[in-house]
Amino acid sequence: MRIVSMALFVGASVLAACQPAVESTVEVDHEAIAATIREALDVMLAGMNDHDVPRIMSVYAEDVLYVGEGAILEGLDALTEAVGAFHAGPGSEWSTEVDRVTVDVLSGDNALLTASGLTGPELSRGYSLTDVFERRGDAWVIVYEHESVSEPQTSDM
């Protein structure tokens, strides 16, 4: 019985290995997805520059994970609290400009955005951002974000 079972297992394994790869029949419109992700970034940046916390947070998932500036925040409530406190305090003097954006569409349901630019009072700090977007229903939302902000740039003059 062991020999028969082993022979069937080996035979099935060989047959499975010889089958052609299954290709997705779902067409992914990379350009449309990338445009949607860029629109979400525009919404977030407009909210940041207007200090409009609800608009900023509208692009994040309920279960977002944020890593940056010495913090790891889990969930939309924790991130909203931190973003609100920042924009009510020192962030009320900040603005942000992005000069480089790349969107990599990973699948019909996932995309990666990387961006860099300047932020801070008088755009005095370098800024880089990495966001993982996921399609949830009809919406694209950020499920993971990492951001880095440099120390203020000073002039030696």
N, C-alpha and C positions, 0 to 999 in steps of 0.2 A: 504494500500500500504506500509506503514511503517513497519507493522508486517511482510509482505512478504519479504521486503528488508532485514530486520533484520534476519529473518530465513535463507535466502539465504547466508547472510554474515557469520553467525554462522556455517552453514553447510559447506561452503567452507573453513572456518578456521579450522574446525575439520578435514576435509579431507586432507588439506595441512599439518597439524600437524602430521597426521598418516602416511605420505609418508616416505619411507626410505631416509636417507641422500644421496645426490648426491655425488658420489665419482669421483675424477678426473680420467680421462682415460689417462692422460699424465704421462708417466713415467719420474721421475726426477732422473738423474744420479748424486747423491750427490758427489761421489768421483771425477768424471770428473769436476764438477763445482768447487769443493774445489781446485783441482789441477790448474784450470785456474785462480782462484783468487790468489793463492799462486804465480803463474807465474807473475801476474800483480804486486804483491808486490815486487818480485825480480827485475822487470823492474824499478819500482820506486826507490828501494834502490840502484841499480846500477847507476841510474841517479843522485841520491843524492850524492853518494860517488865520482862520476866523475864530479859533479857540472854541469851536462848536463840538463839544464832546459827543453828543448823540450822533452827529454826522460822522465823526471819526469812527466811532464804535460800530456803525452800521455795516461795516465790511468784515467784521470778525464773527467767528463761530462761537456758540455758547461754550464749547469745550476747548477754546484756544489755549495754546501754551506759548507764553512770551518769555524770552530770555534776552536780557540786555541791561546795561548800566548797573551791574551788580545785583540784579533781581531775577528771580524765576517766579513768574505768576501763572497760576493755573485757573482758567475759567474766565468768562466774560465779566463777571461781577468784580473779581480782583483786579483785572486790567482796567475796567471802567473807573474804579475807585482811584487807582494810581494815576491814570491819565487825567481824571478830573482834578485831583489835587495838584498835579503839575501845572495844568492850564489855569488854575485859580491862583497859583503862586508864581514861581519864577518863569514858567512857560508863557505867562501872559505877555512877556516882552519878546518872545521868540517868533521867528518865521522860518520857513523851510522852502528851499528850492532844490529840485532834483535835476541833475544834468546828464545822467546816464541811467537808462532803464533797459533791462533785458528780461524778456518773458520766454521761458522754455515750457512748451506744452508737453507734458509727460504722457498724458492719455486724454481720453474724452472727459475724465473726471478730476484730473490733477494737473496743476501747473506750478512752476517755480518762478518767482519774480525776484530779481536782484536790482538794486538801485543805489545810487550814491549822489551826493550833492553837498550843499551847505545848509546849516541850520544854526539856530541860536540868535542871541541879540546881535543885530547888525550882520547876520550870516557869518559869524566868526568861528564856526566849528565845522569840521568835516563830518559827514554823516554817511553811513552805509546801512542798508536794509536788505534782509532776506526774508521773503514771505512764501510759505507753502499754501497754495489755494486748493480748495476742494469744492467740487460741485455738489451742492446739497439741494435736491429738488431742482428748482429753476434758478437758484442763486449760486454765485461763486463767493465763498467766504474764506477768510484767512484762518487756518487751523494751527499754524505755527509761525512765529515771528522771532527773528533775531535782529537786533539793531545795535550799532556801535556809534558813539558820538565821541569825537576827539576833544582834547582840551582846546580852549580858545587859541586861535592863531594870533600871534603878536607880531608887531613890526619892530625891526631893530633900528629904525630911523629915529 
